[in-house]
C-alpha cells in the first residue's frame, strides 16, 4: 500500500522532534534519521550562493543524534564528504566514542556537484534511492531537510518514509505576505506595509499609498514574496524623490521609475515579481540604536511548540539586507519578549499544521530605556542560525533556560557565541581542510570544554576553491565570544600566509 505525504506524516512520533533529552542523547531512543540538506530554492537565488552544494555540510551538526547508541543516521550530499570533515564533527561530541558513532553513520552522495538542488539529483537516481531505503528500518525512520518543497514531498512519497517538516502546501505562511497575516493574527507588532503586487505598475500604486499614509516616511523595503536570506529585499529611499507637494500622478511616476532602478540582489527580479509577487514595508528608522534580532523554535509532532534560541543577526551586502552571521543570545532587554512572540507565532503555525523548524526576524529600536520590537518575517525552514546552535548543544551538552533565554553549560555557566557562514578572504584560497586543522591545533583555537571557549568550523569544502569558511566562536560572555572570533580570523589569515610560501622550491631552484 502506497501512502500519501500526509498519511506518512501521521506516523511521526513526538520524541523524534527532540534533538536533546531522551531523543537526542538519553536512553531509549531507537530510530533512523535520513538527512537531506538540500538547498532547494529558485535557481536564480541558488546561483547567488557561492559554493552552494558545500552548504550541505552545515547540517552535519545533526550528527549529535548519534550520541544515543540506538540512533542511526543516513546523511546524503551532492559530492562525497571527506572523512576528515565528518570526523571533525564526530570528535566534538561528548559522551560517545567516535568509532561507535561512525559505525552508525552512513554516507551517500550523488556524485553531482552541479548547481541544482540535492533532492532533485536524488530523485533522478532510483538505484541510489533503493540503496538508501535498504538502510532505513520501516516504521522507525524519518527524514529531515533544510527546506521542504514539492521535491522533498515527492522524495518522502518515493521512499515511503515520513518527513519531519512543514507540508509545502502550507508554504504561504513562510512568505512575506503570509508572515504579515500571522503577525496580525497573533498580535505581534510589525511595520506598516502593503499587500502583494504582481507588476511594477501595481507595486508603484501600493508604495505610493504607503507613502501617502505617512508622508514623513523616509523609505520602504521592497520584498519579493518568496525572497531568501535578504537576496529578495531592497531599500527604496523616498528622500531624493521629493514626493511632497506633487500631484499623485507625478508622485506615482517617480516611484515607478525608482522601482525600475531598484538595486535588488536577486537577478531578474521583475520577472520574479510577476510570478510570486512583492510587497513593501515601511523602513524603520529613528531611535538611538538599531538591531536585527530573531527567535527560533520548533513544532514537534503532536503540535507542541518549543522555543530554541534567540540571536542578533549580522546583516550586510549592498542594501544591508543580506544575512552574514549572528551572535547568540539576543540582547537581554528584549530577549524574553522575543521568545514570547516566537511562541505565539509557533502556536499559530502549529494550528495550521506546520512542523519542525521556524524562525521569526525582527527589527529592534531603542528609544531611551525602551526597546521597540517589530516583526518582519517568518521562515519555515532551517536557517543560518540553526547549525551554530546545534553545534553549541552538540559539543557542550548544555541546555536553554526557558525563563531567561540563556544557554547554560552542565555546570551552569552561561555560554555565548558569534557565528558566520561568510568568512571570505582570497588569502584563504588554496588552504586545504587539513591545513585548517593544523592551524587550529597549533594556535589553540579549537573548542576547549575545560575553558568553555574556542571555535568550531563548517563549510570546509568551500575553503580551498573559494577562500570561504563558516565558524562558530564560543565564549563565556559576549565580549569573550567576539574576542575568540577576532583571534580566530587573525590566526587563520596568518597561518594561510605562512603556508602560501611553503611547498616545493621554485623551478630551477
C-alpha positions in Angstrom: 0.0 0.0 0.0 1.5 3.3 -1.1 0.8 6.1 1.5 0.5 9.8 0.7 2.7 12.5 2.2 0.0 13.4 4.8 -0.6 9.7 5.7 3.1 9.2 6.1 3.4 12.2 8.5 0.8 10.6 10.7 3.4 8.0 11.6 5.8 10.6 13.0 6.5 10.1 16.7 6.7 13.1 19.1 10.1 12.2 20.6 11.7 12.2 17.1 11.5 16.0 17.0 13.7 16.4 20.1 17.4 16.8 19.5 18.3 16.6 23.1 17.0 14.8 26.2 15.8 11.3 25.6 15.6 11.6 21.9 18.9 13.4 21.4 21.2 11.8 23.9 19.4 9.9 26.6 18.5 6.2 26.9 15.7 4.6 24.9 15.8 6.4 21.6 15.6 4.0 18.7 15.2 5.4 15.2 16.9 6.0 11.8 17.3 9.6 10.6 17.7 10.4 6.9 19.3 13.9 6.5 18.8 15.5 3.1 20.4 19.0 3.5 19.3 20.2 0.0 19.2 24.0 -0.7 16.0 23.7 -2.7 15.2 27.1 -4.0 14.7 29.2 -7.1 17.7 28.7 -9.5 18.3 32.4 -9.7 18.6 32.6 -5.9 20.7 29.4 -5.7 23.1 31.0 -8.2 23.8 33.8 -5.7 25.2 31.3 -3.1 29.0 30.8 -3.6 29.8 27.1 -3.3 26.2 26.2 -2.9 26.5 22.4 -2.7 29.0 22.8 0.1 26.3 24.3 2.3 25.0 20.7 2.6 27.8 20.3 5.2 26.1 22.8 7.6 23.7 20.2 8.8 26.5 17.8 9.9 25.8 19.0 13.4 22.6 17.0 13.3 25.0 14.1 13.9 24.6 15.0 17.6 21.7 12.5 17.4 24.4 9.7 17.3 25.1 10.4 21.0 22.3 7.8 21.5 23.5 4.3 20.7 20.1 3.4 19.3 20.2 6.0 16.6 21.4 5.6 13.1 21.9 8.5 10.7 22.0 8.3 6.9 23.5 11.6 5.5 23.2 12.4 1.8 25.2 15.0 -0.1 25.8 16.0 -3.7 29.5 15.1 -3.5 31.2 12.6 -1.2 32.1 14.2 2.1 35.8 13.9 3.0 36.3 11.7 6.1 38.3 14.5 7.7 35.2 16.8 7.5 33.0 14.2 9.1 35.4 13.2 11.8 36.0 16.8 12.7 32.3 16.9 13.8 32.1 13.5 15.4 35.1 14.2 17.5 33.3 17.2 19.0 30.5 15.1 20.6 31.0 14.4 24.2 29.9 11.1 25.8 30.3 8.7 22.9 33.4 7.2 21.3 33.9 8.5 17.7 34.3 5.0 16.4 31.0 3.9 17.8 29.1 6.9 16.3 30.9 6.4 13.0 29.6 2.8 12.7 26.0 4.1 12.9 26.6 6.8 10.3 26.1 6.0 6.6 27.2 8.5 3.9 25.7 8.6 0.4 26.3 11.0 -2.4 25.0 11.7 -5.9 28.5 12.4 -7.4 27.0 15.5 -8.9 28.3 19.0 -7.9 26.1 20.9 -10.3 24.2 24.0 -9.1 20.9 22.2 -8.7 19.1 21.0 -5.5 20.3 17.8 -4.0 16.8 16.5 -3.7 16.3 16.8 -7.5 19.6 14.9 -8.0 18.4 12.1 -5.7 15.0 11.8 -7.5 16.9 11.3 -10.8 18.8 8.3 -9.3 16.3 5.5 -8.4 19.1 2.9 -7.8 20.7 5.2 -5.2 17.3 5.8 -3.6 17.0 2.0 -3.4 20.3 1.6 -1.6 19.3 4.4 0.9 15.9 2.8 1.5 17.7 -0.5 2.4 19.5 1.3 5.2 16.2 2.6 6.8 14.0 0.5 9.2 10.3 0.6 8.2 8.3 2.3 10.9 11.4 3.6 12.7 12.7 6.1 10.2 12.1 9.7 9.2 13.6 12.5 7.0 14.8 16.0 7.9 15.5 18.6 5.2 16.8 22.1 5.2 13.6 23.3 3.5 10.5 21.4 2.3 9.3 21.9 -1.2 7.4 19.7 -3.7 10.6 18.0 -4.4 11.1 16.9 -0.8 7.5 15.9 -0.6 8.0 13.7 -3.7 11.1 12.2 -2.1 9.2 11.2 1.0 6.5 9.5 -1.0 9.0 7.8 -3.2 10.9 6.3 -0.2 7.7 5.9 1.8 9.4 7.5 4.8 7.7 10.4 6.7 9.3 13.8 6.5 9.5 15.9 9.7 8.8 19.3 8.2 6.1 21.6 7.0 3.9 20.4 4.1 4.8 22.7 1.1 1.0 23.3 0.8 1.4 25.5 3.9 4.3 27.4 2.4 2.2 30.6 2.3 2.9 31.1 6.0 6.6 31.4 5.3 6.2 34.1 2.6 6.3 37.8 3.3 2.5 38.2 2.9 1.8 35.2 5.0 4.1 36.4 7.7 2.3 39.7 8.0 -1.0 37.9 8.2 0.3 35.7 11.1 1.7 38.7 12.9 -1.7 40.4 12.7 -3.5 37.3 13.9 -1.1 36.8 16.9 -1.0 40.5 17.9 2.8 40.6 17.2 3.9 44.2 16.3 5.0 44.6 12.7 5.7 47.6 10.4 3.1 49.3 8.2 3.1 47.7 4.7 1.3 46.9 1.5 -0.5 43.9 0.1 1.1 41.8 -2.7 1.6 43.3 -6.1 2.5 41.3 -9.3 3.8 44.0 -11.6 5.7 47.3 -11.4 2.6 49.4 -12.0 0.7 47.7 -9.2 3.7 47.9 -6.9 4.1 51.6 -7.6 0.5 52.2 -6.7 0.9 50.3 -3.4 4.1 52.1 -2.5 2.5 55.4 -3.3 -0.4 54.6 -1.0 2.1 53.6 1.7 3.9 57.0 1.5 0.7 59.0 1.3 -0.5 57.2 4.5 2.7 58.6 6.2 4.4 61.4 4.3 7.1 61.5 7.0 8.3 58.0 6.0 11.9 58.1 4.8 11.8 55.0 2.7 10.5 51.4 2.4 11.8 47.9 1.8 10.6 46.1 -1.3 10.4 42.4 -0.7 9.9 39.6 -3.1 7.2 37.4 -1.5 9.5 34.3 -1.5 12.8 36.1 -1.1 15.7 34.2 0.6 18.3 35.5 3.1 17.7 39.1 2.1 18.5 38.5 -1.5 15.0 39.4 -2.5 14.9 42.6 -0.4 15.9 46.2 -1.5 15.5 49.5 0.1 13.7 52.3 -1.7 14.7 55.8 -0.3 11.9 58.3 -0.6 14.1 61.4 0.3 15.7 62.0 -3.1 12.3 61.5 -4.9 11.0 64.8 -3.2 7.4 63.4 -3.2 5.8 66.1 -1.1 3.8 68.7 -3.0 3.4 66.6 -6.1 0.2 65.5 -7.7 -0.5 61.8 -7.3 0.2 61.1 -10.9 3.6 62.7 -10.8 4.4 61.1 -7.5 3.4 57.7 -8.9 5.6 58.2 -11.9 8.7 59.0 -9.8 8.1 55.9 -7.6 7.6 53.8 -10.7 10.9 54.9 -12.2 12.7 54.4 -8.9 11.4 50.8 -8.7 12.7 50.2 -12.2 16.2 51.1 -11.0 15.9 49.3 -7.7 19.2 47.6 -6.8 17.6 44.2 -5.9 20.2 41.5 -5.3 18.0 38.8 -6.9 18.7 38.7 -10.7 15.7 39.3 -12.9 13.6 40.3 -10.0 10.9 42.0 -12.1 10.3 38.6 -13.7 10.1 37.0 -10.3 7.7 39.8 -9.3 5.2 38.7 -11.9 5.3 35.1 -10.6 5.5 35.4 -6.8 4.6 39.0 -6.2 6.2 41.5 -3.9 5.2 43.9 -1.2 6.6 47.0 0.5 7.1 47.7 4.2 8.0 50.9 6.0 11.7 51.3 6.5 12.1 51.6 10.3 14.3 54.4 11.3 14.8 56.6 14.4 15.9 55.6 17.9 19.3 55.6 19.5 20.2 52.1 18.3 19.0 49.7 15.7 19.4 45.9 15.7 18.1 42.8 13.8 17.3 40.1 16.4 15.5 36.8 15.7 13.9 33.9 17.5 13.9 30.3 16.5 11.6 27.4 17.5 10.4 24.0 16.5 7.0 22.4 16.3 7.0 18.7 17.4 4.8 16.0 16.1 1.5 16.4 18.0 1.7 20.2 18.0 3.9 21.1 21.0 5.9 24.3 20.3 9.4 24.7 21.8 11.4 28.0 21.6 15.0 27.0 20.9 17.1 30.2 20.7 17.4 33.9 20.1 20.1 35.7 18.0 21.3 39.1 17.0 21.7 38.8 13.2 24.6 40.4 11.4 23.4 41.9 8.1 25.4 43.3 5.2 25.6 43.4 1.5 24.8 46.3 -0.8 21.4 47.0 0.7 22.3 45.9 4.3 19.7 43.1 4.0 21.9 40.0 3.4 22.5 37.6 6.3 26.2 37.3 7.1 26.2 35.9 10.6 24.8 36.1 14.1 25.5 36.4 17.8 23.8 34.3 20.5 21.8 35.0 22.5 19.8 38.2 21.7 20.3 41.2 24.0 18.8 40.8 27.4 16.4 43.8 27.4 14.1 42.2 24.8 15.2 38.6 24.8 12.2 37.3 26.8 9.8 39.4 24.6 11.3 37.8 21.5 10.7 34.3 23.0 7.0 35.2 23.8 6.4 36.5 20.3 8.1 33.4 18.9 5.9 31.1 21.0 2.8 32.9 19.8 3.8 32.6 16.1 4.8 29.0 16.6 1.4 28.1 18.1 -0.4 29.8 15.2 1.8 27.8 12.8 1.1 24.6 14.7 -2.6 25.3 14.4 -2.2 25.4 10.6 -0.4 22.1 10.6 3.3 23.3 10.4 6.1 21.1 11.7 9.7 21.3 12.8 11.8 24.5 12.4 10.6 28.0 12.2 12.1 31.4 12.8 10.9 35.0 13.2 13.1 38.0 12.2 12.6 41.4 14.0 13.9 44.9 14.0 14.7 46.4 17.4 15.0 50.1 18.0 16.0 51.8 21.3 14.2 54.9 22.5 15.8 55.9 25.8 15.3 52.9 28.1 12.6 51.3 25.9 13.2 48.9 23.0 10.6 48.7 20.3 10.3 45.3 18.6 8.8 44.9 15.1 8.4 41.5 13.4 9.3 41.5 9.7 9.2 37.8 8.5 8.7 34.2 9.3 11.0 31.4 8.0 9.6 27.9 7.7 12.9 26.2 7.3 16.3 25.7 8.9 18.3 28.9 8.6 21.7 30.5 9.1 21.2 30.4 12.9 20.2 26.7 13.0 23.6 25.0 12.7 25.6 27.2 15.1 23.1 26.5 17.9 23.1 22.8 17.0 26.9 22.9 17.3 26.7 24.6 20.7 24.4 22.0 22.0 26.3 19.1 20.4 29.7 20.0 22.0 28.6 21.2 25.4 25.6 19.0 26.3 24.1 22.2 27.8 20.5 23.5 27.6 18.5 26.7 27.2 17.0 28.2 30.3 13.4 29.0 29.2 13.0 31.7 31.8 15.9 33.8 30.6 16.8 32.6 27.1 20.4 31.9 28.3 22.2 28.8 27.3 23.8 27.1 30.3 26.6 24.5 30.3 26.1 21.4 32.6 27.9 23.4 35.3 25.5 26.3 35.0 27.9 28.7 33.1 26.1 30.9 30.5 27.7 30.4 27.0 27.7 32.8 24.1 28.9 32.7 20.5 29.5 34.6 17.3 29.0 32.7 14.1 29.3 33.2 10.4 28.9 31.4 7.1 30.8 34.1 5.3 34.4 34.3 6.4 35.7 35.1 2.9 39.2 36.2 2.0 41.2 35.5 -1.1 44.2 34.7 1.1 42.4 31.6 2.3 42.1 30.1 -1.2 44.2 27.0 -1.7 44.1 26.2 2.0 43.1 22.6 2.5 40.9 21.3 5.3 43.9 19.5 6.8 45.8 22.8 6.7 43.0 24.4 8.6 43.0 21.8 11.3 46.8 22.1 11.7 46.5 25.9 12.1 43.7 25.5 14.6 45.7 23.0 16.6 48.9 25.0 16.6 47.2 28.2 17.7 44.9 26.5 20.3 41.8 27.8 18.6 39.7 24.6 18.9 36.9 24.5 21.4 38.2 23.5 24.8 35.5 22.1 27.1 37.6 22.8 30.2 37.8 26.5 29.4 34.4 26.7 27.7 35.7 28.6 24.8 37.1 28.2 21.3 36.0 27.8 17.7 34.3 25.0 15.6 34.2 25.1 11.8 31.9 24.2 8.9 31.8 24.7 5.1 35.3 23.2 5.0 34.5 22.2 1.4 34.4 25.9 0.3 37.8 26.7 1.7 40.3 25.7 -1.0 38.3 26.7 -4.0 36.5 29.8 -2.8 38.5 31.0 0.2 35.3 30.8 2.3 34.7 29.3 5.6 32.0 29.1 8.3 32.7 29.1 12.0 31.1 29.3 15.5 33.2 31.1 18.1 32.2 30.3 21.7 32.9 32.2 24.9 31.6 32.6 28.5 30.3 36.2 27.7 29.7 38.2 24.6 33.0 40.0 24.8 34.9 36.8 25.0 33.0 35.2 22.1 33.8 38.3 20.0 37.5 38.1 21.1 37.6 34.4 20.1 36.2 35.4 16.7 38.7 38.1 16.1 41.7 36.0 17.2 40.5 33.1 15.1 40.3 35.2 11.9 43.7 36.7 12.6 45.4 33.3 13.2 43.7 31.7 10.1 45.0 34.5 7.9 48.4 34.4 9.4 48.5 30.7 9.0 47.4 30.9 5.4 50.1 33.5 4.7 52.8 31.3 6.3 51.7 28.3 4.2 51.5 30.2 0.9 55.3 30.3 0.7 55.7 26.6 1.8 56.0 23.6 -0.5 58.2 22.7 -3.4 61.1 25.0 -4.4 60.7 27.2 -7.5 61.7 25.7 -10.9 65.4 25.8 -11.3 66.0 26.3 -7.6 
